[in-house]
Amino acid sequence: MSAILLDGEAVAARIRAEVAQRAAALAAAGVVVGLGTILVGDDVASARYVEMKHRDAAEVGIASFHQHLEADATQAEVETAVERFNQDPAVHAFLVQVPLPPGLDGDRVLGLVDPDKDVDGLQPVNLGRLVMGSPGPLPCTPAGIVELLRAYDVPVEGRHVVVIGRGLTIGRPLALLLSLRRPGCNAAVTVVHTGVPDLAEHVRRADVVIAAAGSPGLVTAAMVKPGAAVVGAGTSWSGRRLLSDVAEDVAEVAGWVTPRLGGVGPMTRAMLLRNALEAAERARGLPGDSPGRLR
């Protein structure tokens, strides 16, 4: 068996084109979508991520606003930057790039972000909205994974999905999202992690496997049910090479699989742009594409 590649680059390109069209319609009505970022310190990877987000924004007609604070910035200075974006009507959505330097209370900073301007979908109020199945911005990577599976007509509703990893950015919110009664979800979800001794047994029973543990090659062909869909959402680095949680031999068994590069990553960035757009649409009184209450 040769698995169908879940090409995130191609699907993300379609989402960006849709965002660009809707952003242009807002601009014609006098509203330019604004995306803000706050970067504290000089972490190279963080700076690169912020640069990519603003480059993506420019390509779809979204204006960028950036606040860079020195690594020795105080908690009060970071909180002031957050409040500045909260109050700026030109900034419809923004994020504080993590990780923050040691000594700063990241949870407090995240909690101060206006939930309606939370482009990452990880502000506590928005996580609560997700739990309740209420409208609100969704975490970017989980939403991107659901969109990617839907784009390739991977059967999810009513199927058994195993999520490996329980982190705040992917595993936990993804499990909640997949369990909701909404298109592309409504699944029976099992959440496991690398501390589970019978991990392979859980994975073998899954129709869909989503690995988000940050453990290279964690999921192998021997662990996968023939024909299952396998998504590598966790990554790690070996020198300059980006490694997936999914071993390359999985493609010989799976029905669908993400490539090592160009799978989930582009989808995360595309969903961030969509969240920014929808924040601007909500500010203008338009409904956007956020789902209603679905359980």
Order of alpha helices (4+ residues) and beta strands (2+ residues): beta-alpha-beta-alpha-beta-alpha-beta-alpha-alpha-alpha-beta-alpha-beta-alpha-beta-beta-beta-beta-beta-alpha
